[in-house]
Amino acid sequence: MKIGMIGLGIMGRPMAKNLLKAGYDLTVNDRNPAAAQELETAGARAASNAEIGETCDLVLTMVPNSPQVKEVMLGEDGVAAHMKPGATFIDMSSINPMASKEIAAELEKKGIEMLDAPVSGGEPKAIDGTLSFMVGGKQEVFDKFKPVLLAMGSSVVRCGEVGAGNTTKLANQIIVACNIQAVSEAFTLAQMAGVDPQLVFEAIRGGLAGSTVMNAKGPMMIEGNDAPGFKIDLHIKDLNNALDCAHTVGAPVPMTAQVQEILQWMHSHEGGQKDHSALAQYYEYLTGIKIGR
């Protein structure tokens, strides 16, 4: 099987390296030539999007949002124009599920199968190959390519037809964002009441309030570490997609709207490139205190 991968950013680069470690024949491309060069050094072949479409049985994308996926696949001289009938496209980007369905409908006309397979886990899990994949598409296509996804992740679950993967990812991003906001508020309360947030964290992490989000992001808040594992601007993008999807289907999402406004405030105050745990800095701005410091 010849695999092509387009998009070698914070997530895509380590994911591509894990495909190489698993022994797959990989061709890559990225708007940043240095990223493609790095993968060439690791054993991949760099090529244009058109060459990837012409030579690969499976095309993967890991790009920022719906417009980029549409441009790569369906734009002028897009990859789909060069793919053979019977080839498969798996989009691992996090985009609006409505866009996934639109892209799949266009590819179907060309005889190209599609899965939408966004991931959760951030850069650390992309590096160690333990990402969680949420997948939408036909069962038989999922079964065929599940081993490829397992080369990059430890959990690969089919959630339904095309679009179901990104719908599940939006649900994931809502829960993560609201969890980060709750941890920020809780630590702020503790600090202002004279209790060390570090001790609060240690006391509650094993109880019902404990979560993977708190374990990963709580220490960052306490240390004042806002180095990006997942940037605020990317979470804003995901929640915009969640709000758009919710408005389309009529789902009430008031908590999502509230945390989105806080993330947007962070973006407007030079916080867009910080880790999403830096949402706690909004509360530090309001109160004048530094959590745990």
N, C-alpha and C positions, 0 to 999 in steps of 0.2 A: 504494500500500500504506500503510495506517495502522498505525503501530507504537506500542504502549504499553510503557513501561518502569517497573518498580516496584523501588525500591532505588537510592538515589543517595548512597551512602557514598563512602569513599576511592576505590574502584574504579568504582562505578556512575556517579558524576558525570562524570568525564572520558570514560567510554565513551559516555554519552548525548550529550555535546557533540560527539563524533566522528560520531555518527549525524546530528546536525544539520548538521555541516560537509559531510557526504556528500549532503545534500539530502533526507533522509527526513522525512516528516510524523510528528512525535513528540509523544505525550502521556505525561506522567510523574506519578508519585506517590512520596512518601516520608513516613515517620513524622515527619521533621524538615521543617516547612513552609519553613524558610529554604533548604533544598536544592532543593525544588521551585521556589521563587521564583527562585533563581539560574538554573535551567534555563529558566524562563519568560522571563527577561531575554535569554537566549541564543537564544530563538526557539521553544521548546517550549510546549505547553499543559499546565497543571496540571489534574488531575481526580482524582476518587475511583477506587478500585479497581473499583467496580461500573461506572462510566462507561468505564473502560479496557476492561473485558470486553465491554461492549455495543457499543463503537464501533471497536475495533481488530481488524485481520485477524491481527496477530501480537502476542503478549504476551511480553515479556522480564522475567525477574526476576534481580536481583543482591542477594541477601540472605544473612545469616550462615550458616544451617545448615538441616538437614532440617526441623525443626519449623516454622521460619519459612516455608519454601516450602509446606509442607502447609497451614499456616494461611492464607497468602495465596490459594492456589489452591482448596483444598478445605474450608476452614473455613466457619463460619456466614456466609452471604452472601459466600462466596469468589468470586474472579474467574471461576472455571470455570462457576459458576451463571449467569453473564451472557454467556458466550461462545457464539457461534453454531457449529453443526456446520460443519466445514470450516475453522475457525480453527486456528491453530497456537500452541503454547506452547514457548518455548525458555528453559530454566533455565540461567543462566550462573553460578549459585552453585556452591560446592564442597561437595557433600553425600555422604552414604552412597549408593553405587550401588543398594543394595537399596531405599532410599527412592525413588530415581528410578524404578525399575521399578514400585513400588506406585502412585506418582502417575500414571505413564503408563497403567497398567491402568484406573484410575478415569476418566481423561480419554477413553480409548478408548470407554468406554460412552456418552460424550456426543458422540462423533464428532469429538473434538479430537486433532490430531496433537501429538507432543512430541519434542523433542530435548533431551538433556542436554549442555551445552556449557561446562564449566568452563574457566577461563583460567589461564595462567601468565605471569608477567612483572612483577607488582606495579604499584604506582602509576606509576612512571616510564613503563612501556610502555603503561599505560592512557592516560596523557596524550598520548603521541606516536603512539598508534594502532598499536603493533607487538606486541600481545599474541599469545600462542599459544593457539588454541582446540583442545580435545580433545573430539570430538563423538561422541555415540551416538544412533542412530535410523535410520529407514528411509532408504535411499539417495536415493529421489526427493524426500523432504522435505529432506534435507541439500543436495541439488543446488539446490533452489529457493531456500533461504535462505542459502546460502554467501556470496553477495554482501553480505548484511546484516552477517554476521560479519566479512567482510573490511574493512568500513568501520571496524572497531574493532581489527583484528588484521592481522598480516602472514603468519600461518600458521594454516590451518584444515584439520584432518585428521579424517576420519571413522574412528573406531576400532572400530566394530561397531554392534550394536543398542543400544537405550536401556539405560543403565547403564554402557556401555563408556567413555563420556567421563569419568565420575567415577571409574571404576576406574583409568583412565590418569592422572587427576589425583592419585589417592592414590599411585600409583607415583612420580609426579613429586615429591610432597611428601616421600616417604620418602627419595628420593635427595638432595633439597635439604637436609633436616634432618641426615642423616648426613654430608653434605659439610661443612656448617657445623661440626658437632662435630669432624670430622677436622681442619679448618683451625684451629679453636680449640686443639686438642691440639698440633698441629704448631708453632704460633706460641708456645705456652706452653713447649714443649720448647726452642725456639730461644732464647727470652728467658732461661730458666734456665741454659742452657749458654753464655750470654754472646755470642750472635749476634743482631744487630739483625733483628727480624721483617720490617722493611721491605725489607732486603736479601735475606732469604730469599724473600719474596714476588716481588721483581723477578727473582731467579735461577730460580725454578721455574715461574713463570706461563706460560712459553712451552713447557714440557715436558709430559710425560704427566700430571703432577699438576695442570696448569693446568685451569681450568674457569670457566664463566660465574659460578658461585656464588662462587668464590674472588675473581674480579675485582671482583665487586660488593660482597662482604661483608668480604673481607680488609682493604681500606683503612679501612672503618668500625671494625673491631676495633682496628686500630693507632691510629686517631685518637681512639678512645673515643666515637665518634658512635653513639648508639643511638636516634636519631630514627626513628620507625617508617615504613618503607615497607611492611613486612608484619609485623604484631604477633605476639609470642610467643603470646598467647591464641588467635589465629586458627590458628597452626600446631598448637597443642595440639588444637584442634577437629578439624583435618584428620587428625592422627595418631590421635585417638580413633576417627574414622571408619575409618581404615586398619586399626587393631587390631580393631574390630568386624567389618569385612569379612573380615579374615584369619581370625578365629575362626570365622566362619560357613562359610568355604570350606576351612578346615583348613590355611592357609598358614603356614609358620614365619617369624616376623618378630622375632627376638630383638634385632637392632640397633635396630629401630624402637621397641621397648619401652624400651630403654636410653636413647635420646635423648629419648623422651617423659618419662621420669622427671626428666631434667635440666631440660627445659622447664617441667615442673610445679614443680620446685624454684624456678626463676626466678619463676614466677607467685606462689608463696607468699612470695617475698621482694621483692614490689613491682616485679616485672619484666614483668608480663603485658602492659603497654601499650608496652613497648619493642620495637624492631626485633628480629627473630629472630637477628640477628648478635650480639645482646647475650648469647647463650648463652655466649660467651667469658668473660663476667663470672663464671660459675660456677667456671671454672678460676682466675680472679683471686682469688676468695674462698678457694679451696682452698690457693693458693700464696702469697697476699699480694703478688703482683707485678702490675703493670699492663702489659699487652702493649704493647710499643712506646713506652711513656711512662715 
